[in-house]
Amino acid sequence: MDVQVRVATDDDWAAMLHVDGRTFGQEFTPERAAEARSSIDLSRFRLAVDGSAIVGIAGSYALDVSLPGGTAAPMGGVTWVCVAGTHRRQGVLSRMMDAVHDDIDSRGEPVASLYASQAGIYERFGYGMATQIREVRIIARDAELQPRFRPTTGAVRFLSGDEARPVLHALWERWWRCRTGEVHRDQVDSNRLFDRRSAGDGAATSAYYLVHADGYASYRVTPNWANGFPQHELSVVEFVALTSDAHAALWHTLLSTDLVGSINSRQMPVDDPLPYLLTDPRAVRTVNVTDGVWASVRDVAVAFGARTYASADRIVLEADGRRWAIEGGPDGGSAKAVRSRPDLVVDSAALGALLYGGVRPSALAAGRRLAARNDDALRRADLFFTTSSAPHCQTMY
Ligand SMILES: CC(C)(COP(=O)(O)OP(=O)(O)OC[C@H]1O[C@@H](n2cnc3c(N)ncnc32)[C@H](O)[C@@H]1OP(=O)(O)O)[C@@H](O)C(=O)NCCC(=O)NCCS
């Protein structure tokens, strides 16, 4: 085998679509191929080639990720990772990840992240679980808001078409920094998503948009008339609420949708307050919680210097034999290379979880991903790194 790794070019595009489609079991229609091409910068993509055959693909999107405190940092969103069955387990992925990481580093992006098809792959490449995906199923007849939380009529309206686009984009602009782990969308990104959601998805309808002054919910409906006992399935596509009023009003409207048997969502953060608003909190059934975004900290000084911290403190962290003093508080922080004795020793994959702040360092210690100098250092680290709301990302990449 003489496999070379090189930068992708436009001439490779048709073959890339074929290899990716074959790997992930998806057909690219001309529309879907055009949409994919418009979102990709091929100079960020690396191909493994054996002779004239593409046997591996890996690339990244240029993203901005929100970090604790409403701050943000540039991030390489790793994507399209695949190796042909003919060449698997021969180190092709490892070579491509090195090449993609070199590219992300050369662009000065301090964080890389990805969604994993299988959770066992990426820790060895320095990625740690940073967000979670929670799937909920709500049986519509069991779920209603307590009367005191119901909105006044008119708080929520439907919007569609060109009227909806700028409103949704403006709400996303206001919202994306409110939740650590979410990513920025420019108008082009928003339009691309809107167009994709304007088409049906399998048996499901195109997306509908419920809009509030401070949020929106989009959903698709899969009809099921069930011989005269309608049990449609409502699937939440995206849920954005800047205020608790918007959250309650949008959920009230979703839960009041006629003919619906069940409401499904993969977009609900693990700490979502919906159960507290209902007459029966048990109506929100969590059917799965799994890993979401995996994050790799490529530049500790820049990444940890970009976020804020919940308490004012200075904690020395050792990762991969290098030590960093992370100092900060609610207004900001800095991270500098030091030689002093560490309060915490972590493996590089755990850095991603610490950066996003969704996992308490004491939980990482219990999971053998972190060692603390003593109990007091661990208690201080819990206060310092952990965010008040769970990191979450609704954007797939
Ligand atoms: C997953 C995939 C990219 C691995 O590619 P590969 O070239 O066979 O991987 P490599 O040979 O470079 O393996 C690198 C390391 O990862 C490990 N590894 C590879 N695939 C793994 C998997 N599915 N689960 C756990 N570990 C895996 C290897 O054992 C190896 O470990 P080592 O360094 O300790 O020896 C490839 O099998 C594939 O394309 N699968 C289908 C598409 C997919 O799932 N892509 C990932 C999308 S997020």
PDBQT file of the ligand as one rigid body, heavy atoms in Angstrom, charges set to zero:
ROOT
HETATM    1  C1  LIG A 401     -13.600   4.917  11.769  1.00  0.00    +0.000 C 
HETATM    2  C2  LIG A 401     -12.635   4.922  10.577  1.00  0.00    +0.000 C 
HETATM    3  C3  LIG A 401     -12.495   6.368  10.059  1.00  0.00    +0.000 C 
HETATM    4  C4  LIG A 401     -11.258   4.424  11.080  1.00  0.00    +0.000 C 
HETATM    5  O1  LIG A 401     -10.309   4.555  10.028  1.00  0.00    +0.000 OA
HETATM    6  P1  LIG A 401      -8.980   3.638  10.002  1.00  0.00    +0.000 P 
HETATM    7  O2  LIG A 401      -8.102   4.156   8.931  1.00  0.00    +0.000 OA
HETATM    8  O3  LIG A 401      -9.379   2.222   9.958  1.00  0.00    +0.000 OA
HETATM    9  O4  LIG A 401      -8.344   3.972  11.433  1.00  0.00    +0.000 OA
HETATM   10  P2  LIG A 401      -6.808   3.789  11.804  1.00  0.00    +0.000 P 
HETATM   11  O5  LIG A 401      -6.293   2.513  11.221  1.00  0.00    +0.000 OA
HETATM   12  O6  LIG A 401      -6.059   5.032  11.485  1.00  0.00    +0.000 OA
HETATM   13  O7  LIG A 401      -6.943   3.637  13.372  1.00  0.00    +0.000 OA
HETATM   14  C5  LIG A 401      -6.443   4.592  14.273  1.00  0.00    +0.000 C 
HETATM   15  C6  LIG A 401      -6.726   4.106  15.678  1.00  0.00    +0.000 C 
HETATM   16  O8  LIG A 401      -8.133   4.198  15.903  1.00  0.00    +0.000 OA
HETATM   17  C7  LIG A 401      -8.649   2.929  16.262  1.00  0.00    +0.000 C 
HETATM   18  N1  LIG A 401      -9.974   2.800  15.669  1.00  0.00    +0.000 N 
HETATM   19  C8  LIG A 401     -10.282   2.903  14.380  1.00  0.00    +0.000 A 
HETATM   20  N2  LIG A 401     -11.611   2.768  14.197  1.00  0.00    +0.000 NA
HETATM   21  C9  LIG A 401     -12.135   2.571  15.424  1.00  0.00    +0.000 A 
HETATM   22  C10 LIG A 401     -13.464   2.361  15.880  1.00  0.00    +0.000 A 
HETATM   23  N3  LIG A 401     -14.500   2.308  15.034  1.00  0.00    +0.000 N 
HETATM   24  N4  LIG A 401     -13.653   2.215  17.209  1.00  0.00    +0.000 NA
HETATM   25  C11 LIG A 401     -12.607   2.265  18.054  1.00  0.00    +0.000 A 
HETATM   26  N5  LIG A 401     -11.327   2.461  17.663  1.00  0.00    +0.000 NA
HETATM   27  C12 LIG A 401     -11.101   2.602  16.355  1.00  0.00    +0.000 A 
HETATM   28  C13 LIG A 401      -7.675   1.923  15.704  1.00  0.00    +0.000 C 
HETATM   29  O9  LIG A 401      -7.728   0.718  16.418  1.00  0.00    +0.000 OA
HETATM   30  C14 LIG A 401      -6.360   2.657  15.902  1.00  0.00    +0.000 C 
HETATM   31  O10 LIG A 401      -5.965   2.541  17.250  1.00  0.00    +0.000 OA
HETATM   32  P3  LIG A 401      -4.420   2.512  17.691  1.00  0.00    +0.000 P 
HETATM   33  O11 LIG A 401      -3.840   3.833  17.235  1.00  0.00    +0.000 OA
HETATM   34  O12 LIG A 401      -4.469   2.344  19.147  1.00  0.00    +0.000 OA
HETATM   35  O13 LIG A 401      -3.835   1.361  16.930  1.00  0.00    +0.000 OA
HETATM   36  C15 LIG A 401     -13.121   4.003   9.427  1.00  0.00    +0.000 C 
HETATM   37  O14 LIG A 401     -13.288   2.690   9.933  1.00  0.00    +0.000 OA
HETATM   38  C16 LIG A 401     -14.433   4.468   8.802  1.00  0.00    +0.000 C 
HETATM   39  O15 LIG A 401     -14.413   5.200   7.844  1.00  0.00    +0.000 OA
HETATM   40  N6  LIG A 401     -15.580   4.033   9.344  1.00  0.00    +0.000 N 
HETATM   41  C17 LIG A 401     -16.894   4.392   8.788  1.00  0.00    +0.000 C 
HETATM   42  C18 LIG A 401     -17.161   5.904   8.815  1.00  0.00    +0.000 C 
HETATM   43  C19 LIG A 401     -17.028   6.502  10.175  1.00  0.00    +0.000 C 
HETATM   44  O16 LIG A 401     -17.542   5.998  11.154  1.00  0.00    +0.000 OA
HETATM   45  N7  LIG A 401     -16.309   7.653  10.226  1.00  0.00    +0.000 N 
HETATM   46  C20 LIG A 401     -16.131   8.414  11.437  1.00  0.00    +0.000 C 
HETATM   47  C21 LIG A 401     -17.109   9.549  11.386  1.00  0.00    +0.000 C 
HETATM   48  S1  LIG A 401     -17.081  10.514  12.866  1.00  0.00    +0.000 SA
ENDROOT
TORSDOF 0
